[in-house]
């Protein structure tokens, strides 16, 4: 059975304020985001019958609490996942008649990912036996190890990967909502001279660690045509998981570890009927520069080991072949804990033509890639188009 | 008097006792499947190759090669700065097993991808546990 292309559309998106130390709760940010995204679509909360929180571990009572909070009627489609993958699954569920209006949402307040957010203890805390935090392997450390392995295997210069940080900051300067845009543009030298975090990575190669919420509304074709904004049709997509949340690593790490991204890329290009050259604008998961390089390789935009060259050639920059992460991405716009839906929101805005100074002219078809937890441990792709 | 050890420590959850008992004796044991003979790291209830639950904690060589590492300047509370976190591919086969751990007693400038490493254990002061580390073999 084929993926139901153009049977469902993203009809509403919303970002709350993104920033450090917001005086909010996660629930409050989520509620604002859900209400905002429904309002963006011109839909009512009691029309929601599908829910996908952006969480990997979600107790069923979370879904049930939101069912009651939204106040209308039974929720008939419940799921978890990553942003772009959730969009694809919502479209498939809608086509199967399991729901008509599905809300994908996330909010985070005062619960950061980085070492600064870890509590100081009077006694060593006990964690799962094989937990990576026993060895101090928080996110930047994992990606530092990945960056070193990648540079070694493909003889890649760190300065070339750092070009991604420069592009992301440039895009952020054109996005008034971004956290870092106000600080202005940066150079590769700025990146390489920034504070060391986890060698070989410096501060400006690491993502932000802030609060914020967002929501995405996917609706059935008949509803989508009557919404306030023009529908952004879901053409195809897929989601996959591969390794066990940073606790296991395969060898060879590079190439094999990207199996989740490669698989969902092949599936999404296949079930959407779209080719690489058709993509006008992209949102590529970008928690660190090496992630973007590997995204490009695994999705087939370039060959293995050539991701840094692709970045350096400027293809991702506004005006380039495939402008990507035009909001400033996770390095310069916002990394709010689980930002896996952020890339989808920016691509939807691009396809609607709402991006002002950073608008990609005539953007018709967009691709978004979400990743979560392990490097390529959970990946999702959605390919979307304006009418 | 030394600083108290405030980094996260494994909970010693039920079923892992043989691993931590061996660690206390500075020996590395890893589940080996009695059905197909494959090793499994991290430990799972069933073998990854054949899904058999008939796995026995079996002494491993404790040697491997360095895949990659990071010298961490900005660590969570309780970690000394800098510390080194690494991935080491153990010698056991056929399926490769990659272990995460900290490198100790090895000059940072000596670290090279592919270098020989060995597993060592650190008895944690005032705690009931010994943690594996790596050092240059």
Boltz contact constraints between the chains, C-beta under 6 A:
constraints:
  - contact:
      token1: [A, 115]
      token2: [B, 74]
      max_distance: 6.0
  - contact:
      token1: [A, 115]
      token2: [B, 75]
      max_distance: 6.0
  - contact:
      token1: [A, 115]
      token2: [B, 76]
      max_distance: 6.0
  - contact:
      token1: [A, 118]
      token2: [B, 76]
      max_distance: 6.0
  - contact:
      token1: [A, 118]
      token2: [B, 77]
      max_distance: 6.0
  - contact:
      token1: [A, 120]
      token2: [B, 77]
      max_distance: 6.0
  - contact:
      token1: [A, 121]
      token2: [B, 6]
      max_distance: 6.0
  - contact:
      token1: [A, 124]
      token2: [B, 5]
      max_distance: 6.0
  - contact:
      token1: [A, 124]
      token2: [B, 6]
      max_distance: 6.0
  - contact:
      token1: [A, 124]
      token2: [B, 9]
      max_distance: 6.0
  - contact:
      token1: [A, 125]
      token2: [B, 8]
      max_distance: 6.0
  - contact:
      token1: [A, 126]
      token2: [B, 9]
      max_distance: 6.0
  - contact:
      token1: [A, 126]
      token2: [B, 11]
      max_distance: 6.0
  - contact:
      token1: [A, 127]
      token2: [B, 8]
      max_distance: 6.0
  - contact:
      token1: [A, 129]
      token2: [B, 10]
      max_distance: 6.0
  - contact:
      token1: [A, 129]
      token2: [B, 13]
      max_distance: 6.0
  - contact:
      token1: [A, 129]
      token2: [B, 16]
      max_distance: 6.0
  - contact:
      token1: [A, 130]
      token2: [B, 42]
      max_distance: 6.0
  - contact:
      token1: [A, 132]
      token2: [B, 100]
      max_distance: 6.0
  - contact:
      token1: [A, 133]
      token2: [B, 8]
      max_distance: 6.0
  - contact:
      token1: [A, 134]
      token2: [B, 8]
      max_distance: 6.0
  - contact:
      token1: [A, 134]
      token2: [B, 10]
      max_distance: 6.0
  - contact:
      token1: [A, 135]
      token2: [B, 85]
      max_distance: 6.0
  - contact:
      token1: [A, 135]
      token2: [B, 100]
      max_distance: 6.0
  - contact:
      token1: [A, 135]
      token2: [B, 101]
      max_distance: 6.0
  - contact:
      token1: [A, 135]
      token2: [B, 102]
      max_distance: 6.0
  - contact:
      token1: [A, 136]
      token2: [B, 75]
      max_distance: 6.0
  - contact:
      token1: [A, 136]
      token2: [B, 79]
      max_distance: 6.0
  - contact:
      token1: [A, 136]
      token2: [B, 83]
      max_distance: 6.0
  - contact:
      token1: [A, 136]
      token2: [B, 85]
      max_distance: 6.0
  - contact:
      token1: [A, 137]
      token2: [B, 85]
      max_distance: 6.0
  - contact:
      token1: [A, 137]
      token2: [B, 100]
      max_distance: 6.0
  - contact:
      token1: [A, 141]
      token2: [B, 70]
      max_distance: 6.0
  - contact:
      token1: [A, 141]
      token2: [B, 72]
      max_distance: 6.0
  - contact:
      token1: [A, 141]
      token2: [B, 85]
      max_distance: 6.0
  - contact:
      token1: [A, 144]
      token2: [B, 70]
      max_distance: 6.0
  - contact:
      token1: [A, 145]
      token2: [B, 68]
      max_distance: 6.0
  - contact:
      token1: [A, 145]
      token2: [B, 70]
      max_distance: 6.0
  - contact:
      token1: [A, 145]
      token2: [B, 87]
      max_distance: 6.0
  - contact:
      token1: [A, 148]
      token2: [B, 68]
      max_distance: 6.0
  - contact:
      token1: [A, 149]
      token2: [B, 68]
      max_distance: 6.0
  - contact:
      token1: [A, 152]
      token2: [B, 113]
      max_distance: 6.0
  - contact:
      token1: [A, 196]
      token2: [B, 73]
      max_distance: 6.0
  - contact:
      token1: [A, 197]
      token2: [B, 74]
      max_distance: 6.0
  - contact:
      token1: [A, 198]
      token2: [B, 70]
      max_distance: 6.0
  - contact:
      token1: [A, 198]
      token2: [B, 72]
      max_distance: 6.0
  - contact:
      token1: [A, 199]
      token2: [B, 70]
      max_distance: 6.0
  - contact:
      token1: [A, 199]
      token2: [B, 71]
      max_distance: 6.0
  - contact:
      token1: [A, 247]
      token2: [B, 42]
      max_distance: 6.0
  - contact:
      token1: [A, 248]
      token2: [B, 42]
      max_distance: 6.0
  - contact:
      token1: [A, 249]
      token2: [B, 87]
      max_distance: 6.0
  - contact:
      token1: [A, 249]
      token2: [B, 98]
      max_distance: 6.0
  - contact:
      token1: [A, 251]
      token2: [B, 89]
      max_distance: 6.0
  - contact:
      token1: [A, 251]
      token2: [B, 96]
      max_distance: 6.0
  - contact:
      token1: [A, 251]
      token2: [B, 98]
      max_distance: 6.0
